[in-house]
Amino acid sequence: MATTTPEHIKCLIIGSGPAGYTAAIYAARANLKPVMYQGLQPGGQLTITNDVENFPGYPDGIMGPEMMEDLKKQAARFGTDIRYGIATSVDFSGRPHRITIDESVELTADTVIIATGASAKWLGLPSEQRLNGSGVSACAVCDGFFYRGKDVAIVGAGDTAAEEATYLANLCNKVYMIVRKGEMRASKIMQKRVMDNPKIEVLWNTVTDEILGEHAVEAARVKNALTHETRDLAVEGFFVAIGHEPNSKIFQPYLHHDEQGYLKTIPGTAKTNVDGVFACGDVQDYTYRQAVTAAGSGCMAALDAERYLAALGDH
Ligand SMILES: Cc1cc2nc3c(=O)[nH]c(=O)nc-3n(C[C@H](O)[C@H](O)[C@H](O)COP(=O)(O)OP(=O)(O)OC[C@H]3O[C@@H](n4cnc5c(N)ncnc54)[C@H](O)[C@@H]3O)c2cc1C
């Protein structure tokens, strides 16, 4: 049977969020001829948000989708080959690295930059989806500012939820923290910070039945799981902090990762444990998960890839 030689790529970028596009800008300007596969969500997570006010360079703020269009144009301007497609499997056991796109297109690559992000977990309520970006958010640091002086609710019981509740309490009038069980998973110190904060009211054994509001969040209908008593909390912001899932499944057999699946990089670099494979953005960042940190690490990944190729004499 005739076999076709897979297309060979010098620098393959998987993912098209701030990390992927920044890596593309640097790689293209270094003449690495980057090819980018955009994945299911071209432009990444910021395409589902409205105002972005904390990305440097936009003094009046910018809409998330517009900002990602700007990044795309900038990457394309220097010659990035931007393609539709999802990386469905990889083989990093030898060189060159092997990547399959959409379960059918085989590629080989000298360097691979993984910028696949981390997806927020949601409660799964239709109202949560409908009001996403109109009061419902998965990022207190990103959107808390819009609810200054207002009442908000946050769902979750881990360290991130506790940290975000405390962050919101610095901005908002009142924070209801909705906790499903009679205890929190958060560390003792984080719990103490929550319990000591007079602006935070913890609702134990409580689940969210519905988020109410026509065009924007007006209230959250919650139910006490023990008493079955239902009440409507008048809130304008509803934050979901029940965790993120890094989009790293296909890489995990080859790359070091933590128990949640975040890829591990050598501190101070974007290098993974496999030569020529780099990771940047939220897929390797449990801590910050911001567009600007993702962009910064995308720059690091491209520079590391360029230096790796130069050391091999390939560039
Ligand atoms: C609602 C919301 C509002 C936010 N607001 C702000 C804000 O105001 N300011 C701020 O700094 N941050 C904000 N953030 C956080 C910010 O969006 C993320 O930190 C940032 O987008 C991470 O960038 P990234 O490039 O690592 O990944 P992402 O933006 O998540 O992009 C990941 C990319 O990888 C692609 N991908 C995934 N799997 C594959 C695959 N197998 N093959 C090919 N491609 C793949 C996806 O299609 C996507 O293009 C917000 C997040 C959310 C959810």
The ligand as a MOL file (V3000), in Angstrom:
LIG
                    3D

  0  0  0     0  0            999 V3000
M  V30 BEGIN CTAB
M  V30 COUNTS 53 58 0 0 0
M  V30 BEGIN ATOM
M  V30 1 C -15.4280 34.4240 30.9380 0
M  V30 2 C -13.9420 34.6930 31.0390 0
M  V30 3 C -13.5040 36.0070 31.1430 0
M  V30 4 C -12.1560 36.2670 31.2190 0
M  V30 5 N -11.7470 37.5550 31.3140 0
M  V30 6 C -10.4250 37.8420 31.3840 0
M  V30 7 C -9.9730 39.1910 31.4700 0
M  V30 8 O -10.7670 40.1260 31.4940 0
M  V30 9 N -8.6380 39.3840 31.5300 0
M  V30 10 C -7.7240 38.3590 31.5330 0
M  V30 11 O -6.5230 38.6150 31.5700 0
M  V30 12 N -8.1310 37.0810 31.4660 0
M  V30 13 C -9.4540 36.7950 31.3940 0
M  V30 14 N -9.8700 35.4910 31.3520 0
M  V30 15 C -8.8570 34.4340 31.4020 0
M  V30 16 C -8.2090 34.2970 30.0230 0
M  V30 17 O -9.2310 34.1260 29.0670 0
M  V30 18 C -7.2680 33.1200 29.9830 0
M  V30 19 O -6.3010 33.2390 31.0110 0
M  V30 20 C -6.5350 33.0640 28.6460 0
M  V30 21 O -7.4500 33.0380 27.5830 0
M  V30 22 C -5.6340 31.8410 28.5710 0
M  V30 23 O -5.0300 31.8430 27.3290 0
M  V30 24 P -4.4830 30.5070 26.6660 0
M  V30 25 O -3.9220 30.9520 25.3490 0
M  V30 26 O -3.6220 29.7730 27.5980 0
M  V30 27 O -5.7480 29.5720 26.4480 0
M  V30 28 P -7.2150 29.7830 25.8670 0
M  V30 29 O -7.5740 31.1890 25.6990 0
M  V30 30 O -8.0600 28.9150 26.7030 0
M  V30 31 O -7.0980 29.1350 24.4140 0
M  V30 32 C -6.9070 27.7670 24.2540 0
M  V30 33 C -6.9030 27.4700 22.7780 0
M  V30 34 O -6.5160 26.1130 22.5770 0
M  V30 35 C -7.3540 25.5280 21.6090 0
M  V30 36 N -7.3050 24.0870 21.8170 0
M  V30 37 C -7.6520 23.3680 22.9170 0
M  V30 38 N -7.4520 22.0580 22.6830 0
M  V30 39 C -6.9590 21.9610 21.4200 0
M  V30 40 C -6.5730 20.8760 20.5900 0
M  V30 41 N -6.6340 19.6170 21.0280 0
M  V30 42 N -6.1340 21.1380 19.3310 0
M  V30 43 C -6.0560 22.4250 18.8800 0
M  V30 44 N -6.4020 23.4900 19.6190 0
M  V30 45 C -6.8500 23.2490 20.8730 0
M  V30 46 C -8.7010 26.1920 21.8080 0
M  V30 47 O -9.4830 26.0870 20.6330 0
M  V30 48 C -8.2610 27.6270 22.0860 0
M  V30 49 O -8.0590 28.3110 20.8920 0
M  V30 50 C -11.2210 35.1940 31.2360 0
M  V30 51 C -11.6630 33.8780 31.1280 0
M  V30 52 C -13.0080 33.6260 31.0250 0
M  V30 53 C -13.4770 32.1950 30.8910 0
M  V30 END ATOM
M  V30 BEGIN BOND
M  V30 1 1 1 2
M  V30 2 1 2 3
M  V30 3 2 2 52
M  V30 4 2 3 4
M  V30 5 1 4 5
M  V30 6 1 4 50
M  V30 7 2 5 6
M  V30 8 1 6 7
M  V30 9 1 6 13
M  V30 10 2 7 8
M  V30 11 1 7 9
M  V30 12 1 9 10
M  V30 13 2 10 11
M  V30 14 1 10 12
M  V30 15 2 12 13
M  V30 16 1 13 14
M  V30 17 1 14 15
M  V30 18 1 14 50
M  V30 19 1 15 16
M  V30 20 1 16 17
M  V30 21 1 16 18
M  V30 22 1 18 19
M  V30 23 1 18 20
M  V30 24 1 20 21
M  V30 25 1 20 22
M  V30 26 1 22 23
M  V30 27 1 23 24
M  V30 28 2 24 25
M  V30 29 1 24 26
M  V30 30 1 24 27
M  V30 31 1 27 28
M  V30 32 2 28 29
M  V30 33 1 28 30
M  V30 34 1 28 31
M  V30 35 1 31 32
M  V30 36 1 32 33
M  V30 37 1 33 34
M  V30 38 1 33 48
M  V30 39 1 34 35
M  V30 40 1 35 36
M  V30 41 1 35 46
M  V30 42 1 36 37
M  V30 43 1 36 45
M  V30 44 2 37 38
M  V30 45 1 38 39
M  V30 46 1 39 40
M  V30 47 2 39 45
M  V30 48 1 40 41
M  V30 49 2 40 42
M  V30 50 1 42 43
M  V30 51 2 43 44
M  V30 52 1 44 45
M  V30 53 1 46 47
M  V30 54 1 46 48
M  V30 55 1 48 49
M  V30 56 2 50 51
M  V30 57 1 51 52
M  V30 58 1 52 53
M  V30 END BOND
M  V30 END CTAB
M  END
